[in-house]
Amino acid sequence: MLYVQLGYRMNLHSVQSLYFFQPKSIEQRAIHELKYKKNMQVGHFFGREMGKRIATTKWLQDVDILVPIPIHSIKERERGYNQAQVLCEGISDETHLPILKILKKQTSGKGATKGNRMERMNSRKIDFQIGAPIPLSARHILIVDDVITTGATLESAFHILRNQFQGKISVVSIAHTF
């Protein structure tokens, strides 16, 4: 279902989430711990779980590099880390894939947690740029994010990467909301 929902907006090779996001679930509490309570152990745990899934999923076994969805530098300074980077570290522990910070977030904006799905999607303008070169040897990029809410963040990241890279692009996350 997730792939179908995002497939009409971008040509992704694969989209995988560990969980369907349920309000007041243990997963929601764990994600909250990662994002707002500085509990990086939760991120490493989820990252390792993603890495195990990647290692056993045939269509993801040719992934070359992990690309974390960036957060704005101000938010990263306040939080002390980027949760997608922490997830990548856990994935890399299991898969030994390199992590490259190819994307850079230009603007700082509100997250997509308030309002209905259409309101959130229409209010989102995510401004990414290429912050580091994509290796010429790369054939399959795996974008890593914590939660896919509207897909707007992934869509912005996808299109920026697609302008520079014609190989496969896939996505993994802890959870998705649709």
N, C-alpha and C positions, 0 to 999 in steps of 0.2 A: 504494500500500500504506500509506504513512504517513497519508494522509487517512482511509483506511478505519479504521485503528487508532485514530485520535483522534476520528473522526466520531461514534462511539457515545457519547462522553463529553462532547462539546460541539459546538455548532452553528457550526463554522468555515466561512467562505466558501472559504478556500484554505489549504493548508499546503505549503510548498516548502522543500526543503533542497538545498544544492549537492551534498552527498555523503552516501553511506551510510557511517557510521563503521566503520572497520576498525582493530582494534588493530594497532599497530606500522606503520601506514601513514604516508605523508608528510603526509596530512591530520591525523592524530593528533599528529604531531610539531609541525606548524604551530599547531594549536590549543593545544598545551602551551606553545609559545613565546608565544602571545598571553596566555594566562591566568596563567602562572607565571614567565615570563622577561622580562616587561615589554616585549615586542616588539609595540608598537602598530602598526607598519608592516604586520604580518601581518593585523591586524584591518581596517585601511584597505583592504588588497588584497581580502580576502574581502568586505568591505562594497561595494566598487566592483563586484565580480563579481555580487553580489546585485542591486545597482542596475541593472546592465545587463540582468539577467534580468527584473526588474520592468518595466523600460521596454519590453520586447518581449513580455511576457505579457499577453494581452488582458484576462483577468479580474482583473489587478492594476493596470491603468492608471487606475482611479478612486480609488486610495488617496489619502487626504487628509493623514494624519499618520503618523509613525513613533514607536513607543513602545518604548523599550528595556526589557527585563526588568531590574529593579534588583537590585543586590546590597546586602547590609546595609552601612550607613555605616562600620562598623568594618572590614569586609573591603575596602571601597573605599579607605579611608584607608591601610590596609596595602599594597594593591596599587598605589594611586596613580591608578586609573581603573576604570571599569566597562567590561568588554569588549563588552557589548551596546551601550553608548553609542558606542564606537569603531566598531563595525559600522554603526550608524546614521549616523555621520558619513561613512563611505565610501559608503553608499547615497545619502545626501543629496547628496554630490558629483556623483553620476550623475543623480539624479532631481530635485533641488532641492526635495524634500519637507521640511517642517519636522519637527524632532525635539521631542517634548514628553515631559517626565518626569512622566507622569500617575500612574504607580504608585510606591509607596514600600514597601520591605520592612520589616516590623515586627521579625521575629526573625532572629537569626543561627543558621544550622544547618549541618549537614554537607552536602556535595554528594552527588549521586547517582552515585557512581563505584564503590562497593564492594557486594558481594553480588549475588545473581541479580536479575532484573528485578522479580519479585513482592516480594522482600524490600525492594528499594529503593523501590518504589512504596508499599508499606504503611508504611514508616518515614518518609515525607515528609509533613510538615505545613508548608506554605509559607503564611506569613501576610502578605498584601499589604493595602494600603489605598490609597484614592485620595489622592494627594499634591498634585494640581493639577486644576483643572476641565477637563473635556473641552469643547472649543469647540462651541458650538451648530451651527456650520456643518459640523462633521465628519460624514461619511457612511460612511467606510471607514477603519478603524484597522488598521495593520500592526504586529503585535507582533514584535520582533526579539530573538532569543536566539542563543547560540553553538552549543550542542548540545542536542538533544532526547533525553533519556535514557529517562525513564519517561513523560513527558508531564504529570507532577504539577505542575510549575512552571507550565506553560502553562494547565493546567486551573484552577489557583488564580487566575492573572492574568485568564483569560477570564471567570470567574464574577464577579470584582470589577468588571471593566469592564462586563459585561453588566447589572449592577445599575444602572448609570448611563447606559448607551448602548445604543440599540436598532438601530444601523446594522450594517454588515458588519464582521466581525473576521477578519483573516487572520494567518498566521504565516510567517516565514522564519527559517531558521537555516543555519549552516555545514553541520551534519551531524545525522543522526539515527541511533539505535542499533537501531531495530526497523522 
